[in-house]
Amino acid sequence: MLVTVFVVGSTFLLAWLFSWPLVRAGLLAPVVVAVTGILAFWGLVALRSLHDASRPRQAVAVAVVVLVILVIAQVVVARAGIDLPHEGF
């Protein structure tokens, strides 16, 4: 029951957020559920690894540094005017 409520709710939320027709959001609902499941799984793995780490603060610091480097790289690419290929629906 809870999964059904999540799928229906996320479908309507997706349609509303991206101004998509409800049919498109409904077709993408399995993808949303799969991605959410994968993110939840890897989030739990990360939390378990952090819990088992001998130096959890150092692990968090490394993760934050990596994320900051990725954000800086994205800003540099955007400011340099480099157009990365992308495909729309």
Number of C-alpha atoms within 10 A of each C-alpha: 5 6 9 9 10 13 16 14 13 17 23 17 14 20 18 13 9 9 10 13 12 15 11 13 22 19 11 14 20 13 12 17 16 11 12 12 12 12 12 12 12 12 12 12 12 12 12 11 13 16 11 10 12 10 10 13 11 12 14 12 11 12 12 12 12 12 12 12 12 12 12 12 12 12 11 12 13 12 9 9 8 9 8 7 5 5 4 3 3
